[in-house]
Amino acid sequence: MVLALAACTGGSPTGAGQAVATPGVVATPSEVAAPTELATAGSTRPAAASPAEDPAIAVLKQTVTDALGRLAAGTPRPATAQMTDALTGAGIAVAALEVSASRTPTGLEADAIEAAVLQGTKCVVGQVRDGSVTVIVLPVLASGKCFVGAPA
């Protein structure tokens, strides 16, 4: 779902992290944007922040990573309410939080559950899948929400 959201953001047709070739112009390595690195709970390397990343976003990203990591350690397939409780317990306001359904419309358990926290023009999106946590920062959608189809 995170990748589907990224595809819906209306980015450039060349894709994220790809350089656009302009005849007669050579980009130095420092001018070519690097793709955003994901933070994964349980990883031995720290979550990398892009050079232009807002410090408040970096703190929020770490808060989400830590809260979901603790949740996933005890509950590898959490329910919607558990995701909400874990994130609000970490200090995230309910008004800024969107959480996906942990059950499909037919009553089956979802393979993964996502939560997004709206912070200005960015969304910090975290996913728990079988005890693994992935967190990424994406731009807010034109609707002003992080998830497609989120209620207004």
N, C-alpha and C positions, 0 to 999 in steps of 0.2 A: 504494500500500500504506500509506503514511503516513496518508492520509486514512481508509483503512479502519480502521487502528489507532485513530485518534482517535474514530471512530464507535463503537468497541467499549469505550470507557473508561467508559461509563455516565454521561456528563455530563448536564446539565440538558436538558429537552426544548426549551428555547428556543434552544439552540445557544450556542457559544462567542462571547463578546464582545457578546452581545445583552443589553439591559437588560430587566428584568421590570417591567411597569407595575403599580404598586400605587395604588389609588384614594386621592387626597388626599395622595400623597407625590410630591415633585418631586426628581429626582436632579440634582445639580450636575454639570458636566462632569468634575470630579475624582473623582466617585463612580461614574462609569460606566466599567467595565473596558474597556480597549482590547484588541483581538485580539493574540495573540502574533505578532511579526514574524519572518519567516524570515531566516536568514543565508544568503547565496548567495556562494559562492566566485567571485572575479573581479568582484564588485560594487564600485562606488566608494564606497558608503556603508557605514559600519560596522554590524555586527550589533547590533540594539537589544536591550537586556535589559529585561525588564519590571521595574517599580519594586520588586516583591517578590521578584525572582529572586535566589536564593542565589548569592553570589560564586563558590563552588566549581562550581556548574552553569554559570555564565557562562564560567569558565576552561575547563571541559571542552567546552563548546559551541564555543569558539574553537579548541581543540586539534583537535577532530573536523573542523571546517571547514577548518583549515589542512592537516591530513594528507590529507583527501580531495581538497582542491583541488590539492595537489601530485600526487597519484595521477592524478586526472582529466586534468591537463594533459598527461601523457605517455601515459596509457591511458584513452581516453574510455569504454571499455566493459570495466572490469576484471572479473577472475574473483574468486570467493569468497576464494581464498587470497591474492590481491593486496590485497583490502580488509583482510583479517585482518592481513597483514604491515604494511601502511601504518599501521594503528591501533595495533598492538602496538609498532611501531617508534617511535610517538609517545608511548609510555609508558602505554598503556591495558592494563590487566590482562586476560588471556584469559578469566578467570572472570567478568568483568563484560561481556563482549562477545558479541553475537549478530550473525551475518551471514547474509543470505539467500542462496539458491542462485543462481548465475550461469547455470545451465542448467535448462530445464524437464525434467520427467520423460521427455519424448519426445526430449530431446537438443537442443532449440532454444536459441539464446542468449536470455537474459532481456532485456527492454527496459530494465530498470533493476535496480540492485542496492542493497540497503539494509543498513545496519549500525546497531546500537543499543548504547549503553553504559548500563548500569544504574548509577545513582548515587542511593542512598537510595530515595526514593519517586518519582524522576523517571527518565525515559529520554531520553537525547540521541540522536535518530535522524537519521542522515545518509543521503542518497540520491545515487547517481551515475547520471545518465541522459545519454548522448551527450556526455560531457565537462562537463556542468553539475552542480554540487553544490548541494544544498539540505539545510539542517540545521534541525531543530525540536526543542523540548523538549515531551515528553508525559508524563502520569502513568503510573506502572507499572501493569500489568494486575493483576487479582485473583490471577492465578497466580504473581505475583512476578517475571514475565518482561516483556520489552518486546514480543516478537512472539507473536502468536496461534499456538499449536501448537508453540512452542519446547520442546525436550526438557527434562525436569526435571533 
